[in-house]
Amino acid sequence: MVFNRCNCIHTMLMSMEIDVLFVDEDNRICEIRRNLRPWRPLVRCGRASAVIELPEGVIEKTGTEPGDILDLNAEVSQELRTTTKEQFIPAPDAVMPMEKQTD
């Protein structure tokens, strides 16, 4: 998930750890947080202009480091989608499921 014009996030109500990239105005990674635990009220990087939340372990698998430049306008090719489909992590069930109201 990408949050533009943002330099802080929280992990309240989350049920799993995530990786986080803080990106500056030039799309350069200015800070990395690996395996960020749930229930953190505030995680911030003052230099960031965007925050990217990723599944846990993605930063390590991709070798992403501070100073790397991201192309946030890039699209994933159909070939890559097909070959990596089994690697995508399914979304977990809702932490707080909503109950249907009956009148």
PyMOL commands that set and color helices and strands:
alter all, ss='L'
color gray80, all
select helices_A, chain A and resi 58-62+78-87
alter helices_A, ss='H'
color red, helices_A
select strands_A, chain A and resi 2-4+8-9+18-23+29-36+43-44+50-55
alter strands_A, ss='S'
color yellow, strands_A
deselect
rebuild
show_as cartoon
